[in-house]
């Protein structure tokens, strides 16, 4: 007779409190409202989604959510939870890109100062020049691609409206 699978026993003692992430900690500060007609995630499912989206193991997610590991595996397979994890990751990535963009001007100024500083070795000055030139080309190509993509999306949207 096959044995039933059991979740591992919960850790002794009360579960660790789940405090919200402090503002600016690189985690989503608030949950976006669920789309119309969608059932919002339970608090436990939200804890699991946040833990897994930020790199925790399923065992760690189970501990944080005060749930069994098997339960976390089941939660993690649900489409609504997968969608929420993707949204959390996108929020984190967007915040990180925003921080990088904020530092971009400072990085350019630093490289430009190295490039102009006669007390810096010629090798370092050459590196700074190459860095500025390569990054400028890369960013220009990226901006052009983004603009072209936006134009294509607009053209598709216009075609879709004309069909209706």
C-alpha positions as CSV (number, residue, x, y, z in Angstrom):
1,X,0.0,0.0,0.0
2,X,1.5,3.4,-1.0
3,X,2.4,5.8,1.8
4,X,0.9,9.2,1.8
5,X,3.3,12.1,1.4
6,X,3.4,14.4,4.4
7,X,4.7,17.9,4.7
8,X,7.6,18.3,7.0
9,X,6.7,19.4,10.5
10,X,6.7,23.2,11.0
11,X,9.7,24.6,12.9
12,X,9.3,24.7,16.7
13,X,8.2,27.9,18.2
14,X,6.0,30.7,16.7
15,X,6.4,31.6,13.1
16,X,8.7,34.5,12.3
17,X,6.7,37.7,11.8
18,X,6.4,38.9,8.3
19,X,7.1,42.6,8.4
20,X,6.5,44.6,5.2
21,X,9.7,45.6,3.3
22,X,10.9,49.0,4.2
23,X,10.5,51.6,1.5
24,X,13.4,51.6,-1.0
25,X,14.6,48.1,0.1
26,X,14.4,46.9,-3.5
27,X,11.1,45.0,-2.9
28,X,7.6,46.0,-4.0
29,X,6.2,48.3,-1.4
30,X,2.5,47.6,-2.1
31,X,0.6,45.0,-4.1
32,X,-1.1,46.1,-7.2
33,X,-4.8,45.5,-7.3
34,X,-5.9,42.3,-8.9
35,X,-7.3,42.6,-12.4
36,X,-11.1,42.9,-12.6
37,X,-12.7,39.4,-12.1
38,X,-9.5,37.9,-10.6
39,X,-9.4,36.6,-7.1
40,X,-6.7,38.3,-5.1
41,X,-4.0,36.1,-3.5
42,X,-4.3,35.1,0.1
43,X,-1.8,36.5,2.5
44,X,0.0,33.2,2.6
45,X,0.1,33.0,-1.2
46,X,1.4,36.6,-1.4
47,X,4.2,35.7,1.1
48,X,5.1,32.6,-1.0
49,X,5.1,34.7,-4.2
50,X,7.3,37.4,-2.7
51,X,9.7,34.9,-1.3
52,X,10.1,32.9,-4.5
53,X,10.2,36.0,-6.7
54,X,13.1,37.4,-4.6
55,X,15.2,34.2,-4.8
56,X,14.2,32.2,-1.7
57,X,14.1,28.4,-1.9
58,X,10.8,26.7,-1.6
59,X,11.9,25.5,1.9
60,X,12.6,29.1,2.9
61,X,9.3,30.3,1.4
62,X,7.5,27.5,3.4
63,X,9.1,28.8,6.6
64,X,8.2,32.4,5.9
65,X,4.6,31.5,5.0
66,X,4.3,29.0,7.9
67,X,3.3,26.3,5.4
68,X,4.6,23.0,4.3
69,X,7.0,22.6,1.4
70,X,4.6,20.5,-0.6
71,X,2.0,23.3,-0.2
72,X,4.5,25.9,-1.5
73,X,5.2,23.7,-4.5
74,X,1.4,23.6,-5.2
75,X,1.1,27.3,-4.7
76,X,4.0,28.1,-7.0
77,X,2.5,26.1,-9.9
78,X,-0.7,28.1,-9.9
79,X,-1.0,30.6,-12.9
80,X,-2.2,33.5,-10.7
81,X,0.9,33.1,-8.4
82,X,3.2,32.7,-11.4
83,X,1.8,35.9,-12.7
84,X,2.2,37.7,-9.4
85,X,5.9,36.5,-9.1
86,X,6.5,37.9,-12.6
87,X,4.9,41.3,-11.5
88,X,7.1,41.4,-8.4
89,X,10.2,40.7,-10.4
90,X,9.3,43.4,-12.9
91,X,8.8,45.9,-10.1
92,X,12.2,45.1,-8.6
93,X,13.9,45.3,-12.0
94,X,12.2,48.6,-12.9
95,X,13.3,50.1,-9.6
96,X,16.9,48.8,-10.2
97,X,17.0,50.3,-13.7
98,X,15.7,53.6,-12.3
99,X,18.6,53.6,-9.9
100,X,21.1,52.8,-12.6
101,X,19.8,55.6,-14.8
102,X,20.2,58.0,-11.9
103,X,23.8,57.1,-11.6
104,X,24.5,57.2,-15.4
105,X,25.3,60.9,-15.5
106,X,27.7,60.6,-12.6
107,X,29.4,57.6,-14.3
108,X,29.9,59.6,-17.5
109,X,31.3,62.5,-15.6
110,X,33.7,60.2,-13.8
111,X,34.9,58.6,-17.0
112,X,35.2,62.0,-18.7
113,X,37.3,63.3,-15.8
114,X,39.6,60.3,-16.1
115,X,39.9,60.8,-19.8
116,X,41.0,64.5,-19.3
117,X,43.2,64.0,-16.2
118,X,46.8,64.3,-17.3
119,X,48.0,62.6,-14.1
120,X,46.2,59.4,-15.0
121,X,48.1,56.7,-16.9
122,X,47.6,56.8,-20.7
123,X,46.1,53.3,-20.5
124,X,43.4,54.4,-18.1
125,X,42.7,57.5,-20.2
126,X,42.3,55.4,-23.3
127,X,40.0,53.0,-21.4
128,X,37.8,55.9,-20.4
129,X,37.6,57.2,-24.0
130,X,36.7,53.7,-25.3
131,X,34.1,53.3,-22.5
132,X,32.4,56.5,-23.3
133,X,32.4,55.8,-27.1
134,X,31.1,52.2,-26.7
135,X,28.4,53.2,-24.2
136,X,27.2,56.1,-26.3
137,X,26.9,53.8,-29.4
138,X,25.1,51.1,-27.4
139,X,22.7,53.6,-25.7
140,X,21.9,55.2,-29.1
141,X,21.2,51.9,-30.7
142,X,19.0,50.9,-27.7
143,X,17.0,54.2,-27.9
144,X,16.5,53.8,-31.6
145,X,15.3,50.2,-31.1
146,X,12.9,51.3,-28.4
147,X,11.5,54.1,-30.6
148,X,11.1,51.8,-33.5
149,X,9.3,49.2,-31.3
150,X,6.9,51.8,-30.0
151,X,6.2,52.9,-33.6
152,X,5.5,49.3,-34.6
153,X,3.2,48.8,-31.6
154,X,1.3,51.9,-32.5
155,X,1.0,50.8,-36.1
156,X,-0.4,47.4,-34.9
157,X,-2.8,49.1,-32.6
158,X,-4.0,51.4,-35.4
159,X,-4.5,48.4,-37.7
160,X,-6.5,46.6,-35.0
161,X,-8.7,49.7,-34.5
162,X,-9.3,49.9,-38.2
163,X,-10.5,46.3,-38.4
164,X,-13.1,46.8,-35.8
